[in-house]
Amino acid sequence: MAEPRILVVLLNYRTADMTLRAAEAALRAMDGLAAEMVIVDNASGDGSFEMLCEAVLQRGWADEGKVRVVASARNGGYGAGNNFGIRQNMSDKTKPDYIYCLNSDAFPDRVAIRALLDVLEFDNELGLAGSYIKGPDGEPHQTAFRFPSIAGEFEGAACTGLISRVLKNSIVPLPLPERSVRVDWLAGASIMMRRSLLDEIGFFDETFFLYYEETDLCRRASLAGYGTIYVRESEVTHIGSVSTGMKEWGRTPTYWFDSRRYYFVKNHGRVYATAATLAHIAGALIWRLRCLVSGRESRAPERFLLDLIQHSLSRSRRNKPSAPLTSSHPSIAD
């Protein structure tokens, strides 16, 4: 029986040096597997494509037939960039059995890709598998979640012990799993998917410019009867937010609000989306009251609640976000 073939999609946006580091780590993890890599430059416009092409040639990766570099003509965001890579297929133009999407600031351990593959090969009811993600300091990152809901929006914004205990089954971030376990959805920094699943349910929804696209994909997989699993044995070191600049956000960008609203409208309808926003506002007001009484500092981004309210009002007649094709905000990573 032929070994399953894997297409590794590595998405770059203005991080060529780090993308090459991620490629080196991925190539080590691909050793012994029937795998190829396609590096997608997501319309960086800063010379990244040329730098990546030259580096791949100099390192002999192209001669080995393991790595290709392609350029997307537009920056359509995380989902669009990965879709562009997925559509490249294997170098012989045939479809792979699995797609492995890796962020440009994520570095898989040697067995990380194999561990994901083994789990999916063992259980045909699974459609997606994601890694245990840790920071460079070894601290684990939150990457396993429940699907967002009205109750989850309220609990997450309120940050209050009593509310969290009552709504414990709606809390979106799951406790850090200590073993491999099924989850609703996974962050997309290191995730493997069956190509047959994507053919059945569709690729990433490109209406999402950034954020919520993997949540939506996992939900569509679930509705089609495929599970998503967090694989503890697959370890990946992730710097995080290098391309998005999220750690330096002063205010939450509009595309985050666009994606959030579109997710709720698409999957639950406009009334539900409005109720989810109202629940978030109510929870946030509870948290702000607690901060006022206790003197503690709110952890919310600057003007977040006001921006959420204004965005909800301004988009009340729309059901899709207005994600830019090019943006001053970088476009990939979680």
N, C-alpha and C positions, 0 to 999 in steps of 0.2 A: 504493500500500500504506500502510495506516494506521500511524502511528508507535506503537511499543509503549508501553503505559501503565505507569506506576510508582507504587506506593503507598509513600511514605516513612513509616516508623513510628518515632516518637521517644518514648522511654519516660522518664517523669519520676518520681523519688521524692525529694521534699523538696529539689529543686535548681531551683526555678522560674526564678530569674534566669539560671542557666547554661543551662537548657533553652532559654530564649528566645534566648540567644546562639547555641546550636547550631542552632536553627530559622532564624535569620537567615542563617547560613553555608549551611545546606542549601537555603534558598530561592534563594540566589545560584547554587548548583550545579544547581538544578532549572531554571534559566532556559533556555528553548528546548526543554525536554522536556515530554512529555505526562505530567506528574507532579502528584500531590497529596500533602499531608502530613496525617497524623493524629497528634496529640500525645496520648499516653495518660498520665493521672495514675494511678500505681499505688497507689491508696489511701493517699496521703501523710498525710492527716489533719492537715495543718498550714496549710491555706488555699491550697496550691499550685494546686488546680483552679480556684478562683475567680480567683487572680492570673493564671493562664494565659489563662483565658477573657477577662478584662478586657483583657489586653495584646493578644491577638489581635484583639479588636474595635477597640481604640484605634489599632492599626497598620494597620487596613484589610485585614488578611489574610483575614478571613472574607468580606468583600465581594468579594474577588477570586476566591473559591471555591477557594483554594489550601490553606487550613489549617482543620482541625477540631480541637476539643479534646474528648476523651471521658474519662470516669472509670470505672476498674475498681472494682467493689464490694469487692474483696478484694486483699490483697497476696499473690499466689501466687508471687512471684519473677520472675526475668528472663524465663523461657520463657513463663509464663502471661501476663505483661503484654504481651509481644510478640504472642502468639497472639490476645489480646483486640484488639489493634490490627489485626492481619492480617484478622480476621473483620469489620472495619468495611467492607472493600472500598472501592471508589471512591464518590464522592458520589452517583453515579447508581445505586448498589447493584450494579453489575456488578463482576466480578472483574478485578483488574489483571493484566497479563502478568508483572510482576516486583514483588517486595517488597524494599525496601531498609531494613534495620534500622540505626539509628544511636543510639549512646549519647548521653546528655544532656551529657556532657563531651567530645564529639568534634566537630570543626569541619572539614568537608570543603572542600578547595580547589575552585575554580570548575569544574574539569573532572573532579572525582573521581567523581561519579555517572555522568556520560557515559562515562568510561573503563570502568567496570564493565559498563555496558549494552552498549557496543560489543563487548567480549570475549564476552559471553554470546550476543549476536546473531550473532556470527561463527561460533561453534562450538556446535552443538546437543547435543554430548555433555557439555557442561559444565552443571552444575546450580547451582553457587554460585561467587561471586567476591567476594574481599575486598581491602581496600586496604592500601597501605603506610602504616603508622602511625608517627608521630613525636611526640615530646614538644614542649612549648612552646619548649624550648631547641634544637630541631632534631635531637636525638638519636633514632635509630630505636628503636622498641619491638619486642620479640619477639612476633610474631603468627602465624608459620607453623610448623606442627608435623607430626610423625608421630603416628600413633595410639599411645596408651599400650599397653604390653606388660609382661610379666614382666621381660624383659631391660631394657627401658627404665626400669622402676621401680628395678631394681638399680643401673644405671649412674647414674641421676639422683641417687640417694641417696649413692652411694659417692664421687662427685666425684674420681676417681682417674685419672690419665693413662693408665696401662696398661689399666685396665678400659675406659675410654672408647675407646681405640684398638681393642680387641678387639670391642667392641659398638658400633662407630661407626654401623652401619646400624640400630640400635635407639634411638639418642639421640632423645628426643622433640622438643626445640627444634631446628629446622633452622638451619643457617647463614643469616645474613641474605641473602635473595635479591637479586641485583643486577638482575634482569630478571623479567618475568612468567613464572611457572612453576607447574605443577601441584603441589599439596601434599595431604597427607591431610586436614588440617583447619586452620581459621583462627579466630582470636579474633573475637568477635562485635561489636566496637566499631563496625565499618563493613562490612556484608556484604549482598550482593544475592543473591536467590534467585528461581528461576523459580516462579511460582505453580502451574504444572502439576506441578512436582516435589513441592511440598508437598501437592497434592491426591493424588498417587500414594503418597507415603511417610508422610504425616502431618506435623503441625506440630511445634513443639518439644515434647518430652516434659515435661509439667508436674510429673512426679514430682521432677525436679531443681528445687530451690528456687533455687540459684545455683551456677554452675560446672559444667562438663562437658556442659551442654545443647547447645552448638554442636558439641562433639566428637561427641556421639551423633548429632546431625542429619547431620553430614558423613559419618559412618560408614554411616548408613542410606542416604544418597544414593549412596555408593560401592557398596554392596551391590546397589542398584537399577540400577547402570551409569552413574551420573552423576559426572563429575569435579568437583573443587574447585580453583580457581585463585587464586593470589596475583597481583594486578595492580599492578605497580610504578608504572605511570603514574597510578594513583589515589592521591592523597596526602591524608591526614587528620591533623590535629593533635589529639592526645588527651592530656588532662590525666591521666586514669587514677585509678580508685579513689575518686572523689569521693563517689559514693553508697554504696559498700560500706565505706569507711573502712579499706580493706585495709592502707594504708601505716602506719596507727596500730595495727594488730592487736598486742596483747600475746601472745595465744594464738590459734591457728587455731580458728574457730568450728565447732561441731558440724555445721552444714549442709555445710561443705566435705568433711568425712569422709563424711557421708551420701552426697553426690553421687559422690564417688570410688568408694565401695564399690558403689553402685547401678550405675554405669557398667560396672564389671567384671562384676558378677553378671548384669546384663541382657544384655550382649554376649558374654560368654564362660563364664558359669556360676559357681557358688559355689566349686568346687574351684579354678578359675583365679583367682578373686578372692582366695582365701586365699593361693594361691601368690604372687600379686603383692604382697600385703601382707608376706609373709615375705621376699620378695626385697628389698622396700624396707627392712625392718628390718635385714636382713643388710648391705645397702649402707650404711645409716646407722651401723651399728656400726663398719664399716671407717672411715668418715669421722671418727667420734668418736675412734677409736684414733689416727688420723693427727693429729688436733687435740691429743690428749693428749701425743703424742710430740714434736710440733713446737712446741707452746705457742701455736698459733694459736687464734683464737676461732671457735666453731661459728656458722654463719650461720642455723641452724634457728630457727624461732620457739620461744618458751618452752614447754617441756614437750611439744614436738611428738611426739617418738618415744613417750613414755609415753601421750599422748592417742591416738595411732594404735593402739597395742596395746590400750588399754582400749576404744576404740571397736570394734575388730575383735572383741574378746571379747564385748562387750555386744550386738553386732548379728549374732552368728554364726548366729542362728536366723531372721534376717530377710533379705528380699531387696529392701526398699524403704526409702528414707530417711524420717525423720519430720520433714520440713521444715515449719516453722510457717507458718500462713496470714498471721499478722502476727508481726513479729519486732523485737527491739531492734536487730538488725543490719540496716542498710539493704539494699535488695534488688536493685539493678541496677548495671550497669557491670562491666568486666573489669579 
